[in-house]
Amino acid sequence: MPIKITMPALSPTMEEGNLSKWLVKEGDSVSAGDVIAEIETDKATMEVEAVDEGTVAKIVVAEGTQGVQVNALIAILAEDGEDAAEAAKAADGGGDAAPAAKEEPKQEAKAEAPKEEKTEDAVAKGGIPSSDTPVPEPKAPAAPKADGERIFASPLARRLAKDEGLDLAALSGSGPHGRIVKRDIEKAVSEGVGKAAPKEEAAPAGEKPAAAPIPQAQSEDAILKLFEEGSYELVPHDGMRKTIAKRLQESKQTIPHFYVTVDCELDALLALRSQLNKAAPVKDEKPVYKLSVNDMVIKAMALSLRDVPEANISWTENNMVVHKHVDVGVAVSIPGGLITPIIRKAEEKPLSVISNEMKDMGKRAKEKKLKPAEYQGGTTAVSNMGMMGVKDFAAVVNPPHASILAVGAGEKRAVVKNDEITIATVMSVTLSTDHRCVDGALAARVLASFKGYIENPMSMLV
């Protein structure tokens, strides 16, 4: 009996992935446990193993295919002794597998944008859905003609007409059944016809005129018209960039951000770091650890949220999710975006363990080899741009986190001590919080604790 191989769900929130590479070809024999393909999600590239043995009868989805839905049929295996040609026929007729790639919604279909809800279950499982599946735009209502009839126009034509200030009722359509399409709009623009008359309505006595509407994002066509043809190139968004854009836009639109900044003196921390690194034992002619300032920042942040557990939380519509451990996500820049590998139970781990975990996960993050469990979830995050010379900045909260610490560069500054000006190495940090659950006073307590650990670093060792 033919064995169907389907697109696996590599994480609880995965809805689709890119089939980046096949490691077998039709006619090859495979055994359970053999790596047969590489699947690319928005954050990582993972290997897919065969769960049965047999012969590859047919590869249904070619390598390089993007947007392959979870549970979609991607290949057929023939069992031992089964005719491969007969088994390959199982791919015909579709079976019960989902379509391999998403289809664009037809213009005539009435699509309603699905509502994406951040449920308590999603937060408790370590994150909100991060799929970059495009959401169809609701169709704009048809403009009425003077005689009460509907105007039939494609969504693209309506958008272009709005951008150009055209009255659809004044145009004739050349599409099926008189439907107004893109070429009709372009023709009207070139001929200078169909301009809508400006609507001026006097405000009723005693009422203020309505505020001008906030301009909506321009369509790609409208933007490209601003530039000379041939002066640019179009680079399609990859899955990672789409997901980053979607999540950060959602965060800024739905989470009320609150920012608190403090300056921390680093001289004691730098001295302790130097002592600890010099005292590191050697194995295979290499020190078993080499601490960075960022390792000590991660530890200080974890201890601060341990000390102020009311801030180590996640927001849901019905409850506060109060976490028992501090799992710190650390922003790592990778080609095309960033990813946040997570140091689990960071408040319990010594600095040497945190340092070695970060080096390992940072390396695998750049190779896109992290497992979903290593970057999904977390209770807070650290974003350090100090090594890039950035003095200070404010980061965007990434749910289910309720906070993120933005770390600037340590630099020599003039400070006042005992009414005298002296020089100290100072680092500015900004804590961004979800103001729905972490108020200003609570955020200030977290930063006060953090500052205490940074300026008295020996306290992180006991």
C-alpha positions, 0 to 999 in steps of 0.5 A, spaced: 500 500 500 502 506 498 505 510 504 504 518 503 509 523 506 506 529 508 509 536 510 510 535 517 508 541 523 515 542 526 512 547 531 505 547 534 504 554 531 507 552 524 502 552 518 506 552 512 513 551 510 518 552 504 521 545 501 528 547 500 531 541 498 530 533 497 536 529 499 533 523 495 530 522 488 525 518 485 527 510 485 531 511 491 530 506 497 529 509 504 529 506 511 526 509 517 530 514 520 533 516 513 533 524 512 530 525 506 528 533 505 530 539 508 524 544 510 525 551 511 520 555 516 520 562 517 526 562 523 530 555 521 531 550 517 530 543 519 531 536 517 525 531 515 526 523 517 522 518 513 518 514 518 517 508 514 522 504 509 520 503 502 522 506 495 521 513 493 515 512 488 514 519 486 516 526 489 509 531 489 512 537 491 519 540 487 524 542 492 524 550 492 517 550 493 514 555 498 508 556 502 507 548 502 501 547 507 502 543 513 499 536 512 500 537 504 502 531 500 509 532 498 511 525 496 509 517 495 513 511 498 512 504 495 512 499 500 517 493 499 515 489 493 510 494 491 510 496 484 513 504 484 509 506 478 502 503 481 504 507 488 505 513 484 498 513 482 496 515 489 498 522 488 493 523 482 486 524 485 489 528 491 487 524 496 485 527 503 492 531 503 491 539 503 493 543 497 501 543 496 501 551 496 496 556 497 492 559 492 490 566 491 483 567 493 479 569 486 477 576 485 469 574 485 470 570 492 467 573 498 473 573 503 472 575 510 479 576 514 480 571 519 480 574 526 487 572 529 486 571 537 491 570 542 488 565 547 491 563 553 492 556 551 497 560 545 501 564 551 501 558 555 504 554 550 510 559 549 507 564 543 502 566 539 501 564 532 507 566 527 505 564 521 506 569 515 500 566 511 497 572 508 490 575 510 485 576 504 483 583 504 475 584 505 472 587 498 470 594 498 463 595 498 461 596 491 459 604 489 452 605 487 450 608 480 446 614 480 440 609 478 441 605 484 445 599 480 451 596 483 458 598 480 462 591 478 470 593 479 476 588 481 479 590 488 485 592 484 481 597 480 477 600 486 484 601 489 487 604 483 481 609 482 481 611 489 489 613 489 487 617 482 481 620 485 477 617 480 469 616 480 468 609 478 460 611 476 463 615 470 467 609 467 466 603 463 468 597 464 472 592 459 472 586 463 467 580 463 460 583 464 462 590 464 467 589 470 472 595 471 479 592 471 486 595 471 486 597 464 480 601 465 483 605 470 490 606 466 486 608 460 482 613 464 488 616 467 492 617 461 485 620 458 484 625 464 477 622 465 473 620 470 475 625 476 471 625 482 468 632 484 471 634 491 465 633 496 465 639 500 460 639 506 459 645 511 459 643 518 453 644 522 452 650 526 456 649 533 460 643 530 467 643 529 469 640 522 471 633 522 479 631 522 482 629 516 482 622 515 489 618 517 492 616 510 492 609 508 498 605 506 499 606 499 499 600 494 505 598 491 503 600 484 502 607 487 509 607 490 512 605 484 509 611 480 513 615 484 520 613 482 523 612 475 522 606 471 529 602 471 531 606 478 530 600 482 529 592 483 523 588 487 526 583 492 520 579 494 519 578 502 521 572 505 518 568 510 522 571 516 521 578 514 513 577 513 513 574 520 517 579 523 513 585 520 507 582 522 508 581 529 512 587 530 506 591 527 501 587 531 505 589 537 505 596 536 498 597 534 495 592 540 500 593 546 501 600 549 508 600 550 511 604 556 519 605 557 523 606 563 531 608 562 537 608 567 544 608 567 549 603 570 556 604 572 560 598 569 567 598 572 566 593 577 562 588 572 568 589 567 573 588 573 570 582 575 569 579 568 576 580 567 578 576 574 573 570 572 575 569 565 583 569 567 580 564 572 577 559 567 579 552 567 582 550 561 580 543 557 583 541 550 588 547 551 581 552 551 578 555 557 571 552 558 568 559 558 569 566 556 564 571 559 561 577 555 558 583 558 552 580 555 552 574 559 552 578 565 546 582 563 542 576 561 543 573 568 542 580 571 535 581 568 533 574 570 535 575 577 531 582 577 525 578 575 526 573 580 526 579 585 520 582 582 516 576 580 509 581 579 513 583 572 515 576 570 508 575 567 504 574 560 498 578 558 491 574 556 484 577 556 482 573 562 488 572 566 495 574 568 500 568 566 505 568 572 511 565 570 515 560 575 522 561 572 525 567 568 526 564 560 530 570 557 530 570 550 536 574 547 536 577 540 541 575 535 541 578 528 541 573 522 541 574 515 534 577 513 532 579 520 533 576 527 531 571 532 531 570 539 534 563 542 532 562 549 536 561 556 531 557 560 531 558 567 536 563 567 535 565 574 538 558 576 544 558 571 551 560 573 554 565 568 559 559 565 553 555 563 549 561 560 555 563 556 556 557 553 549 556 551 549 563 548 555 561 544 552 555 542 545 557 540 548 564 537 552 560 532 546 555 530 541 561 530 546 564 524 546 557 521 538 557 521 539 550 525 535 552 532 529 547 534 522 551 535 523 549 542 529 553 543 526 560 540 519 560 541 516 562 548 520 566 553 518 570 559 522 576 557 528 578 552 534 582 552 536 586 545 544 588 546 546 593 540 552 596 545 557 592 540 555 596 535 556 603 538 549 605 539 548 609 546 541 607 547 534 605 544 527 602 545 525 595 543 519 593 541 515 588 546 514 581 543 508 577 546 508 573 550 513 577 553 511 583 557 518 586 557 524 587 553 531 590 555 534 594 550 542 595 552 546 600 549 554 601 549 558 602 555 562 608 554 566 613 559 562 619 561 563 624 566 559 622 573 558 626 579 560 622 586 561 625 593 560 632 589 566 631 585 566 630 577 570 623 576 570 618 570 566 612 570 564 607 564 556 607 564 551 603 560 544 606 558 539 601 558 531 602 557 526 597 559 520 597 554 514 594 558 506 592 556 503 597 560 497 593 560 500 588 566 507 592 568 506 599 570 511 604 571 512 603 578 513 596 577 518 597 571 522 602 575 523 596 581 525 591 575 530 596 573 532 598 580 534 591 581 537 590 575 542 596 576 544 593 583 546 587 580 550 590 574 554 595 579 555 590 585 556 584 580 559 579 586 551 579 588 550 575 581 555 569 584 552 567 590 
